[in-house]
Amino acid sequence: MDNSQIDYFGNNWWDSKTLLEAAHAIRRGVRADEFFCHSKYQSVREAITASEFAMRRPWNRGWHVRMVPRDARFPDAELRSGSDVRQFEIVEADRRDRRRGDEYRAAVGKPEEFDFYDPGEEGTVALEEISRVIRQKALKHYSPKPNLLIFVNLSEGEPTSLFAYQVSAQFGHAFESAWLLWQSQTIRLWPNAAKIKRQATMS
């Protein structure tokens, strides 16, 4: 079997919390540069995104998660609540020219360094990269239309209503819905732009 086709989770439905724990257990056993850069861990990275998203209860429901075997090509994951099954394509939005593996390897054994950081620039780049990966996925012309889940690996920023309207007008035909998993935020770009609010815990 090609390393890019390793099936870590089987063709099974998982409780979202259990899947998240299983995926993180694999992540902890691998060097960061290998985990984030090697294609054989892509399904594990996607499982972390899908299960975290499911735990935040989109559509105000509890969901189970199935990671679709890699040789199926499409979709990346499915979420199930009762008889309702929704297909998801998953993509990461990060700086296009970032070389994460080089960053991790260069940092091994060195003290932490501090770089100049501009939150405004970070937020601008985030929206540019979100648009780029939506376009990239839309050009694949999936059928039937899946939902799109974007893990935003940039720390600052938030989409405006205008941004949500613009990307929906351009690409809403390609996906049933589009969601951002952005730090602690869960944001639906379309249909009907909205945020998922974290439920308050009972004291």
C-alpha positions as CSV (number, residue, x, y, z in Angstrom):
1,M,0.0,0.0,0.0
2,D,1.3,3.5,-0.9
3,N,2.0,5.6,2.2
4,S,-0.4,8.2,1.0
5,Q,-3.2,5.7,1.2
6,I,-2.8,4.5,4.8
7,D,-6.3,4.0,6.3
8,Y,-5.9,4.9,10.0
9,F,-9.6,4.9,11.0
10,G,-11.3,2.2,9.0
11,N,-14.5,2.6,7.1
12,N,-16.3,3.2,10.4
13,W,-18.5,5.8,12.1
14,W,-16.9,7.3,15.1
15,D,-18.1,9.3,18.1
16,S,-16.6,12.7,17.4
17,K,-14.7,13.0,20.7
18,T,-13.3,9.4,20.4
19,L,-12.1,10.2,16.8
20,L,-10.5,13.4,17.9
21,E,-8.6,11.6,20.7
22,A,-7.5,8.8,18.3
23,A,-6.2,11.3,15.8
24,H,-4.3,13.3,18.4
25,A,-2.8,10.1,19.7
26,I,-1.3,9.5,16.2
27,R,-0.2,13.1,16.0
28,R,1.7,12.9,19.3
29,G,3.7,9.9,18.1
30,V,5.1,11.7,15.1
31,R,7.6,14.5,14.7
32,A,5.9,17.8,13.9
33,D,7.7,18.3,10.6
34,E,6.7,14.8,9.4
35,F,3.1,15.0,10.6
36,F,2.2,18.3,9.1
37,C,4.1,17.8,5.8
38,H,3.8,14.1,4.8
39,S,0.8,13.0,2.7
40,K,0.4,9.8,4.7
41,Y,-0.9,11.8,7.6
42,Q,-3.4,13.9,5.6
43,S,-6.3,11.8,6.7
44,V,-5.3,12.2,10.3
45,R,-5.1,16.0,9.9
46,E,-8.5,15.9,8.3
47,A,-9.9,13.7,11.1
48,I,-8.8,16.3,13.7
49,T,-10.6,19.1,11.7
50,A,-13.7,17.0,11.0
51,S,-14.1,15.7,14.6
52,E,-13.4,19.1,16.2
53,F,-16.0,20.6,13.9
54,A,-18.5,17.9,14.7
55,M,-18.0,18.5,18.4
56,R,-19.0,22.1,17.9
57,R,-22.5,20.9,16.8
58,P,-23.1,22.5,13.4
59,W,-26.8,22.8,12.7
60,N,-27.3,22.4,16.4
61,R,-27.0,18.6,16.3
62,G,-24.7,15.9,17.7
63,W,-22.8,14.2,14.9
64,H,-20.8,11.0,14.3
65,V,-17.9,11.2,11.8
66,R,-16.7,8.8,9.2
67,M,-13.4,9.4,7.4
68,V,-13.9,8.3,3.9
69,P,-11.1,5.9,2.7
70,R,-8.4,7.7,0.7
71,D,-8.9,5.6,-2.4
72,A,-12.5,6.9,-2.7
73,R,-11.1,10.3,-3.5
74,F,-14.3,12.1,-2.6
75,P,-15.5,13.2,-0.1
76,D,-12.9,13.5,2.7
77,A,-15.4,12.9,5.5
78,E,-19.1,12.4,6.3
79,L,-21.1,13.6,9.3
80,R,-24.2,11.7,10.4
81,S,-27.0,12.6,12.7
82,G,-29.7,10.1,12.7
83,S,-30.6,9.4,9.1
84,D,-29.1,12.8,7.9
85,V,-25.7,12.2,6.3
86,R,-23.7,15.2,5.0
87,Q,-20.5,15.0,2.9
88,F,-17.6,17.2,3.5
89,E,-14.5,18.3,1.6
90,I,-11.8,19.6,3.9
91,V,-9.0,22.0,3.1
92,E,-6.5,24.1,5.0
93,A,-6.0,27.9,4.5
94,D,-2.5,29.0,5.3
95,R,0.1,31.3,3.7
96,R,0.5,29.9,0.2
97,D,4.3,30.3,0.2
98,R,4.8,28.8,3.7
99,R,7.2,25.9,4.1
100,R,6.1,24.5,7.4
101,G,8.5,21.5,7.3
102,D,11.5,23.8,6.9
103,E,10.3,25.9,9.8
104,Y,10.0,23.0,12.1
105,R,13.3,21.5,11.1
106,A,15.1,24.8,11.5
107,A,13.6,25.3,15.0
108,V,14.8,21.9,16.4
109,G,17.2,22.5,19.3
110,K,17.0,26.2,19.1
111,P,15.6,28.7,21.6
112,E,12.3,30.3,20.7
113,E,12.6,33.3,18.6
114,F,10.2,36.2,18.3
115,D,9.3,37.6,14.9
116,F,7.6,40.9,14.1
117,Y,3.9,40.3,14.0
118,D,1.2,42.5,12.4
119,P,-2.3,41.4,13.3
120,G,-3.9,43.5,10.6
121,E,-1.7,42.0,7.9
122,E,-2.4,38.5,9.3
123,G,-6.1,39.1,9.0
124,T,-5.8,40.4,5.4
125,V,-3.8,37.4,4.4
126,A,-6.2,35.0,6.0
127,L,-9.1,36.3,3.9
128,E,-7.0,36.1,0.7
129,E,-6.0,32.5,1.5
130,I,-9.6,31.5,2.3
131,S,-10.7,32.9,-1.0
132,R,-7.9,31.1,-2.8
133,V,-8.6,27.6,-1.4
134,I,-12.4,28.0,-2.0
135,R,-11.7,28.8,-5.6
136,Q,-9.2,25.9,-5.8
137,K,-11.9,23.5,-4.5
138,A,-14.7,24.9,-6.6
139,L,-12.7,24.3,-9.8
140,K,-12.9,20.5,-9.0
141,H,-16.7,20.6,-9.8
142,Y,-17.7,18.0,-7.3
143,S,-20.9,16.1,-7.9
144,P,-23.0,15.8,-5.9
145,K,-22.2,19.1,-4.2
146,P,-20.5,18.6,-0.8
147,N,-20.2,20.9,2.2
148,L,-16.8,22.7,2.4
149,L,-14.9,22.8,5.7
150,I,-11.9,25.1,5.9
151,F,-9.3,24.9,8.7
152,V,-7.8,28.4,8.9
153,N,-4.2,28.1,10.1
154,L,-3.8,31.9,10.6
155,S,-4.3,33.4,14.1
156,E,-5.9,36.7,13.4
157,G,-8.9,38.0,11.5
158,E,-12.5,37.4,11.0
159,P,-14.7,37.5,7.8
160,T,-17.0,40.5,7.4
161,S,-20.5,40.1,6.2
162,L,-19.4,41.6,2.9
163,F,-16.6,39.0,2.5
164,A,-19.1,36.2,3.2
165,Y,-21.5,37.7,0.6
166,Q,-18.8,38.0,-2.0
167,V,-17.5,34.5,-1.7
168,S,-21.0,33.1,-1.6
169,A,-21.9,35.0,-4.8
170,Q,-18.8,33.6,-6.5
171,F,-18.7,30.0,-5.3
172,G,-22.0,29.3,-3.5
173,H,-23.1,27.2,-6.5
174,A,-20.3,24.7,-5.9
175,F,-21.0,23.7,-2.3
176,E,-24.1,23.1,-0.1
177,S,-22.4,25.2,2.6
178,A,-19.0,26.6,3.5
179,W,-17.6,26.7,7.0
180,L,-14.5,28.1,8.7
181,L,-12.8,26.4,11.7
182,W,-10.7,29.4,12.8
183,Q,-9.1,29.1,16.2
184,S,-12.1,29.0,18.7
185,Q,-14.5,30.4,16.1
186,T,-16.8,28.3,13.9
187,I,-18.2,30.4,11.1
188,R,-20.6,29.6,8.3
189,L,-20.0,31.6,5.2
190,W,-23.1,30.3,3.4
191,P,-26.0,29.8,3.3
192,N,-26.9,32.5,5.8
193,A,-23.6,33.6,7.3
194,A,-23.5,32.9,11.0
195,K,-21.3,31.8,13.9
196,I,-21.7,28.8,16.2
197,K,-21.7,30.1,19.8
198,R,-20.1,28.0,22.5
199,Q,-22.7,26.7,25.0
200,A,-22.2,28.0,28.5
201,T,-21.2,25.4,31.0
202,M,-23.5,24.9,34.1
203,S,-21.9,25.8,37.4
